[in-house]
Amino acid sequence: MSEPVEAILLFIFFLSVGLLIDLSYLQRQIWVIAAALVVVTGGRTFLNFVLLMLAGEKFHTASVTALILSPVGGFSFVIAGAGLAMGALSADGYKLAIAVIAMSLLASPIFFLFARVCHRKATTGHFRRRHVLAPVLPGPG
């Protein structure tokens, strides 16, 4: 019963995100936005990974969790709007924040896919140390 309401609310959220993005600003500042996106998501991934490792999590758990937590959340739109209203962000800073948040949300399926690949490799042993001097078994034929 709640699925239609949830779908409508998601539609309204992403519609409002689309209305916030200034496409001419996005075209003019694409490299600045891309660099900020790499710094923000890369920084979040690295910080989450380090904190999870310090908390005692295993490597594969920390790496997968850090990747899943990498994208900037939707609440950041509210924080950016409050920053603009309080004068903490300039108009250009607000446009940059909105563009980076939107691009982070747009790129989140890539992070999730990479997290799935890392999890698969970690659970199949690709991240485990291999013995360099282990004997090589002959293959078939």
TIRO-268880 format. One line per 5 residues: number of its first residue (from 1); their letters; for each residue x, y, z of N, C-alpha, C. Coordinates in Angstrom, 2 decimals, m for minus. Each point is the difference from the previous one (the first is absolute). Layout:
<recs>
NUM> A> X Y Z X Y Z X Y Z; ...
</recs>
This chain:
<recs>
1> MSEPV> 0.81 m1.20 0.00 m0.81 1.20 0.00 0.86 1.26 0.00; 1.18 m0.07 0.61 0.84 1.20 0.08 0.88 0.17 m1.23; 0.09 m1.00 m0.87 0.87 0.09 m1.16 m0.38 1.14 m0.95; m1.27 0.25 m0.31 m0.32 1.13 m0.88 0.38 1.35 0.63; m0.20 0.13 1.29 0.36 1.26 0.68 1.51 0.18 0.00
6> EAILL> 0.72 m1.10 0.24 1.46 0.06 m0.02 0.50 0.38 m1.39; m0.58 m0.55 m1.03 0.40 0.31 m1.37 m0.26 1.48 m0.32; m1.13 0.52 0.44 m0.32 1.41 m0.24 0.98 0.91 0.73; 0.32 m0.34 1.24 0.95 0.82 0.76 1.40 m0.04 m0.61; 0.42 m1.18 m0.47 1.30 m0.08 m0.69 0.00 0.83 m1.27
11> FIFFL> m1.09 m0.06 m0.74 m0.12 0.80 m1.21 0.11 1.49 0.32; m0.69 0.45 1.03 0.04 1.41 0.39 1.40 0.39 0.45; 0.68 m0.87 0.75 1.36 0.30 0.46 0.94 0.19 m1.18; 0.00 m0.95 m0.93 0.93 0.10 m1.12 m0.40 1.11 m0.98; m1.27 0.31 m0.08 m0.43 1.14 m0.79 0.53 1.30 0.61
16> SVGLL> m0.09 0.12 1.31 0.50 1.21 0.66 1.51 0.11 m0.12; 0.71 m1.13 0.04 1.45 0.01 m0.20 0.32 0.50 m1.40; m0.73 m0.51 m0.98 0.22 0.44 m1.38 m0.27 1.48 m0.19; m0.97 0.54 0.71 m0.29 1.43 m0.11 1.05 0.86 0.68; 0.74 m0.55 0.95 1.04 0.77 0.69 1.26 0.16 m0.84
21> IDLSY> 0.25 m0.91 m0.91 1.24 0.01 m0.76 m0.05 1.06 m1.09; 1.05 0.82 m0.03 0.15 1.02 m1.03 0.87 m0.60 m1.10; m0.63 m0.37 m1.13 0.72 m0.70 m1.06 1.10 0.86 m0.64; m0.22 1.29 m0.12 1.05 0.85 m0.57 1.21 0.06 0.93; m0.24 0.02 1.30 1.11 m0.05 0.97 0.71 m1.34 m0.10
26> LQRQI> m0.76 m1.06 m0.16 0.57 m1.34 m0.12 0.91 m0.10 m1.23; m0.41 0.59 m1.11 0.82 m0.02 m1.22 1.26 0.85 0.16; m0.15 1.17 0.60 1.16 0.89 0.15 1.03 m0.52 0.99; m0.44 m0.66 1.03 0.89 m0.40 1.09 0.15 m1.51 0.13; m0.10 m0.72 m1.11 0.00 m1.46 0.06 1.26 m0.57 0.65
31> WVIAA> 1.16 0.60 m0.26 1.25 m0.52 0.56 0.10 0.29 1.49; m0.47 1.16 0.40 m0.01 0.34 1.44 m0.95 m0.94 0.75; m1.15 m0.24 m0.59 m0.98 m0.90 0.62 0.55 m1.42 0.06; 0.63 m0.45 m1.07 0.58 m1.35 m0.02 1.10 m0.13 1.05; 0.85 1.02 0.11 1.07 m0.05 1.01 m0.58 0.00 1.41
36> ALVVV> m1.00 0.84 0.23 m0.64 0.03 1.32 m0.69 m1.32 0.31; m0.59 m0.61 m1.00 m0.67 m1.29 0.19 1.02 m1.07 0.39; 1.14 m0.02 m0.67 1.04 m0.98 0.32 0.53 0.24 1.42; 0.23 1.26 0.35 0.52 0.31 1.34 m1.01 m0.38 1.08; m1.27 0.35 m0.21 m1.02 m0.26 1.02 m0.25 m1.50 0.14
41> TGGRT> m0.26 m0.69 m1.09 m0.31 m1.43 0.11 1.25 m0.81 0.34; 1.14 0.37 m0.56 1.24 m0.69 0.35 0.37 0.22 1.45; m0.17 1.24 0.47 0.28 0.30 1.40 m0.93 m0.75 0.94; m1.28 m0.05 m0.36 m0.97 m0.74 0.83 0.34 m1.48 0.03; 0.36 m0.56 m1.16 0.34 m1.42 m0.06 1.23 m0.29 0.85
46> FLNFV> 1.04 0.81 m0.15 1.23 m0.21 0.75 m0.23 0.15 1.50; m0.70 1.06 0.40 m0.25 0.23 1.42 m0.84 m1.12 0.61; m1.05 m0.42 m0.70 m0.82 m1.10 0.49 0.81 m1.29 0.11; 0.84 m0.26 m0.98 0.83 m1.20 0.03 0.95 0.02 1.19; 0.68 1.11 0.20 0.95 0.11 1.11 m0.71 m0.16 1.34
51> LLMLA> m1.13 0.67 0.15 m0.74 m0.10 1.27 m0.50 m1.41 0.25; m0.47 m0.67 m1.04 m0.46 m1.38 0.16 1.15 m0.95 0.33; 1.16 0.22 m0.60 1.16 m0.83 0.33 0.45 0.25 1.44; m0.03 1.26 0.41 0.37 0.32 1.39 m1.01 m0.58 0.99; m1.24 m0.16 m0.43 m1.03 m0.59 0.85 0.11 m1.52 0.06
56> GEKFH> 0.93 m0.58 m0.76 0.23 m1.42 0.07 m0.72 m0.84 m1.04; m0.56 0.62 m1.01 m0.68 m0.76 m1.04 1.03 m0.67 m0.91; m0.42 m1.09 m0.65 0.86 m0.68 m0.95 0.16 0.87 m1.25; 1.06 m0.29 m0.76 0.30 0.81 m1.18 m1.15 0.03 m0.98; m0.55 m1.17 m0.34 m1.06 m0.02 m1.02 m1.27 0.66 0.52
61> TASVT> m0.29 m0.12 1.28 m1.18 0.67 0.56 0.18 1.51 m0.03; 1.19 0.45 0.38 0.28 1.44 0.00 m0.03 0.58 m1.41; 0.55 m0.73 m0.97 0.05 0.54 m1.37 m1.39 0.06 m0.62; m0.79 m1.05 0.18 m1.35 0.00 m0.58 m0.87 1.06 0.67; 0.07 0.09 1.32 m0.81 0.99 0.72 0.41 1.41 m0.36
66> ALILS> 1.30 0.25 m0.13 0.47 1.34 m0.37 m0.50 0.39 m1.39; m0.03 m0.95 m0.92 m0.50 0.30 m1.34 m1.51 0.28 0.01; m0.73 m0.73 0.82 m1.44 0.21 0.06 m0.32 1.36 0.63; 0.83 0.44 0.94 m0.23 1.29 0.67 0.59 1.18 m0.76; 0.63 m0.23 m1.15 0.68 1.05 m0.74 m0.89 1.11 m0.55
71> PVGGF> m1.13 m0.32 m0.63 m0.80 1.09 m0.58 m0.52 0.96 1.08; m0.12 1.25 m0.39 m0.54 1.02 0.90 m1.50 m0.21 0.10; m0.56 0.13 1.19 m1.41 m0.25 0.21 m0.90 1.13 m0.44; m1.27 m0.30 m0.13 m0.99 0.98 m0.44 m0.23 1.13 0.99; 0.29 m0.24 1.28 m0.17 1.06 1.00 0.98 1.14 m0.23
76> SFVIA> 1.03 m0.24 m0.78 0.98 1.05 m0.30 m0.63 1.16 m0.76; m1.08 m0.27 m0.75 m0.72 1.08 m0.67 m0.56 0.99 1.03; m0.52 m0.53 1.09 m0.55 0.85 1.06 1.11 0.80 0.66; 1.13 m0.64 0.25 1.13 0.68 0.63 0.55 1.10 m0.91; 0.09 m0.28 m1.30 0.48 1.01 m0.95 m0.97 1.18 m0.05
81> GAGLA> m1.30 m0.27 0.00 m0.99 1.07 0.01 0.08 0.84 1.26; 0.22 m0.66 1.13 0.15 0.74 1.26 1.27 0.84 m0.01; 1.06 m0.55 m0.57 1.25 0.75 m0.11 m0.15 1.24 m0.86; m0.76 m0.11 m1.08 m0.27 1.16 m0.86 m0.84 1.03 0.74; m1.03 m0.47 0.71 m0.89 0.91 0.72 0.72 0.73 1.13
86> MGALS> 0.95 m0.67 0.64 0.73 0.62 1.12 1.18 0.84 m0.47; 0.32 m0.06 m1.29 1.12 0.77 m0.53 1.33 m0.72 0.10; m0.01 m1.27 0.41 1.24 m0.77 0.09 0.49 m0.44 m1.38; m0.92 m0.09 m0.97 0.34 m0.35 m1.37 m0.37 1.15 m0.93; 0.89 0.26 m0.94 m0.33 0.97 m1.04 m0.93 m0.67 m1.01
91> ADGYK> m0.50 0.76 m0.93 m0.88 m0.58 m1.04 0.76 m1.03 m0.83; 1.26 0.31 m0.35 0.80 m0.96 m0.76 0.36 m1.23 0.83; 0.26 0.20 1.29 0.28 m1.13 0.89 m1.21 m0.90 0.13; m1.18 0.60 0.04 m1.25 m0.76 0.06 m0.20 m0.82 m1.28; 0.26 0.64 m1.15 m0.14 m0.72 m1.28 0.99 m1.16 m0.08
96> LAIAV> 1.23 0.22 0.50 1.00 m1.07 0.00 m0.44 m1.14 0.92; m0.49 0.34 1.18 m0.45 m1.02 0.95 m1.15 m0.81 m0.58; m0.96 0.67 m0.60 m1.15 m0.70 m0.59 0.46 m0.91 m1.14; 0.91 0.48 m0.83 0.49 m0.81 m1.11 0.76 m1.22 0.50; 0.85 0.17 1.01 0.78 m1.12 0.53 m0.93 m1.02 0.67
101> IAMSL> m0.97 0.47 0.76 m0.94 m0.91 0.65 m0.80 m0.79 m1.05; m0.48 0.70 m1.01 m0.79 m0.68 m1.04 0.84 m1.00 m0.78; 1.23 0.37 m0.34 0.87 m0.93 m0.73 0.39 m1.18 0.87; 0.14 0.22 1.31 0.29 m1.10 0.91 m1.16 m0.99 0.04; m1.21 0.52 0.06 m1.17 m0.88 m0.03 m0.10 m0.73 m1.33
106> LASPI> 0.35 0.70 m1.08 m0.04 m0.62 m1.32 1.05 m1.10 m0.14; 1.15 0.18 0.64 1.09 m0.97 m0.10 m0.12 m1.12 1.04; m0.95 0.07 0.90 m0.08 m1.00 1.08 m0.17 m1.43 m0.51; m0.71 m0.27 m1.10 m0.03 m1.40 m0.48 1.37 m0.54 m0.36; 0.91 0.87 m0.44 1.36 m0.45 m0.31 0.71 m0.43 1.28
111> FFLFA> m0.17 0.79 1.09 0.60 m0.38 1.28 m0.57 m1.33 0.49; m1.32 m0.18 m0.14 m0.63 m1.23 0.45 0.49 m1.20 m0.82; 0.17 0.20 m1.30 0.51 m1.07 m0.85 1.44 m0.35 0.40; 0.81 1.02 0.24 1.38 m0.24 0.41 0.05 m0.69 1.36; m0.92 0.37 0.90 m0.07 m0.65 1.30 m0.35 m1.48 m0.16
116> RVCHR> m0.92 m0.29 m0.91 m0.38 m1.40 m0.26 1.19 m0.79 m0.55; 0.76 0.60 m0.91 1.18 m0.66 m0.56 1.04 m0.24 1.09; 0.23 1.00 0.85 0.97 m0.17 1.09 m0.44 m1.09 0.96; m1.29 m0.04 0.29 m0.51 m1.03 0.91 0.18 m1.39 m0.62; m0.29 m0.11 m1.27 0.15 m1.30 m0.68 1.46 m0.44 0.00
121> KATTG> 0.91 0.93 m0.27 1.42 m0.34 m0.01 0.49 m0.35 1.40; m0.50 0.72 1.00 0.43 m0.27 1.38 m0.51 m1.35 0.48; m1.19 m0.36 m0.37 m0.55 m1.27 0.47 0.52 m1.20 m0.79; 0.54 0.23 m1.19 0.57 m1.11 m0.77 1.50 m0.13 0.20; 0.58 0.89 0.80 1.41 m0.12 0.34 0.95 0.79 m0.86
126> HFRRR> m0.46 0.89 m0.85 0.90 0.76 m0.85 0.82 1.03 0.77; m0.46 0.40 1.20 0.75 0.98 0.78 0.91 m0.67 1.02; m0.07 m1.31 0.09 0.84 m0.71 0.96 1.41 m0.15 m0.57; 0.96 m0.05 0.89 1.39 m0.15 m0.45 0.21 m1.40 m0.57; 0.70 m0.02 m1.07 0.33 m1.28 m0.62 1.47 m0.29 0.24
131> HVLAP> 0.29 m1.26 0.16 1.39 m0.39 0.21 0.73 0.05 m1.34; 1.08 0.80 m0.02 0.74 0.18 m1.24 0.71 m1.28 m0.39; 0.48 m0.74 0.98 0.79 m1.19 m0.28 m0.85 m1.27 m0.04; m1.31 0.13 m0.05 m0.87 m1.18 m0.05 0.22 m0.73 m1.31; m0.04 m1.32 0.03 0.21 m0.74 m1.25 m1.12 0.24 m0.99
136> VLPGP> 0.35 0.04 m1.24 m0.98 0.20 m1.06 m0.49 m1.36 m0.46; m1.30 m0.19 0.06 m0.57 m1.27 m0.44 m0.21 0.01 m1.50; 0.29 m1.09 m0.65 m0.21 m0.01 m1.45 m1.48 0.07 m0.34; m0.31 0.72 m1.05 m1.37 0.13 m0.46 m0.40 m1.18 m0.85; m1.26 m0.04 m0.38 m0.46 m1.11 m0.84 0.61 0.08 m1.40
141> G> 0.29 m1.11 m0.54 0.44 m0.15 m1.38 1.26 0.61 m0.30
</recs>
